[in-house]
Amino acid sequence: MNTPEEQKYFYRMFDEMYADECAQTLIEKTEKLEKDSIRNALYETDGNRTLAAKRLGIGRTCLLAKMRKHSIS
């Protein structure tokens, strides 16, 4: 069994080794969720951007910027 100091060391090393990988995966998942949410809102509102923005809880200009970001027309 490891001492508490050794456990802290191993946890710190693990965090340092995988922090970037986990963060990248989280970023990718967040981007996909955002893109899918925008597409679903547009589908559910028959393409009405104002209603889609309201459904998402964001402003219309914010929705338009996110649509450009994700290449959604």
Backbone torsions as a table, in degrees:
resi	resn	phi	psi	omega
1	MET	NA	143.4	-178.1
2	ASN	-84.9	151.2	174.8
3	THR	-75.1	161.8	178.3
4	PRO	-57.6	-35.4	179.1
5	GLU	-67.0	-39.9	178.6
6	GLU	-66.1	-40.2	178.1
7	GLN	-61.9	-43.6	178.2
8	LYS	-60.9	-41.2	179.5
9	TYR	-62.0	-47.3	-178.8
10	PHE	-64.4	-40.9	177.6
11	TYR	-63.5	-41.2	179.4
12	ARG	-64.7	-43.1	179.1
13	MET	-63.6	-43.1	178.6
14	PHE	-60.7	-47.0	179.5
15	ASP	-58.9	-43.2	-179.4
16	GLU	-67.1	-37.7	-178.2
17	MET	-69.2	-37.3	-171.7
18	TYR	-111.2	1.3	-177.6
19	ALA	-59.9	-48.5	-178.7
20	ASP	-64.3	-41.7	-179.6
21	GLU	-63.4	-45.0	179.5
22	CYS	-66.1	-41.7	-179.6
23	ALA	-64.0	-43.0	179.6
24	GLN	-62.8	-43.3	179.1
25	THR	-62.5	-41.9	178.6
26	LEU	-64.3	-41.2	178.5
27	ILE	-62.8	-45.5	179.5
28	GLU	-62.0	-42.3	179.5
29	LYS	-65.6	-39.3	179.6
30	THR	-65.2	-42.8	178.7
31	GLU	-62.1	-43.4	179.5
32	LYS	-64.9	-42.1	178.3
33	LEU	-61.2	-43.6	179.2
34	GLU	-62.2	-46.9	-179.2
35	LYS	-62.7	-45.8	179.2
36	ASP	-64.4	-39.4	179.4
37	SER	-63.7	-41.5	178.8
38	ILE	-64.6	-46.0	179.6
39	ARG	-61.4	-43.0	179.5
40	ASN	-64.3	-43.5	179.8
41	ALA	-62.8	-41.3	178.3
42	LEU	-66.2	-39.7	178.5
43	TYR	-63.8	-45.9	-177.2
44	GLU	-68.2	-22.6	179.8
45	THR	-106.4	17.5	-179.7
46	ASP	53.3	37.8	176.4
47	GLY	84.0	3.2	-179.8
48	ASN	-74.7	108.0	-174.3
49	ARG	-68.1	-35.2	179.4
50	THR	-64.9	-47.0	179.1
51	LEU	-67.5	-37.2	178.3
52	ALA	-62.7	-42.2	178.7
53	ALA	-62.5	-44.1	178.1
54	LYS	-61.5	-42.9	179.5
55	ARG	-61.1	-35.9	-179.9
56	LEU	-83.2	-12.5	-179.9
57	GLY	78.0	28.2	178.5
58	ILE	-129.3	166.9	177.4
59	GLY	-76.3	158.4	-178.9
60	ARG	-62.0	-41.7	179.6
61	THR	-67.6	-33.4	175.8
62	CYS	-65.2	-42.4	177.3
63	LEU	-60.3	-44.4	-179.9
64	LEU	-61.4	-39.8	178.7
65	ALA	-65.3	-41.4	179.1
66	LYS	-68.1	-34.4	176.6
67	MET	-64.7	-42.3	176.7
68	ARG	-62.5	-43.5	-179.3
69	LYS	-57.1	-40.4	-176.2
70	HIS	-98.3	8.2	-179.6
71	SER	56.1	46.3	176.4
72	ILE	-103.9	129.2	-179.0
73	SER	-107.2	NA	NA
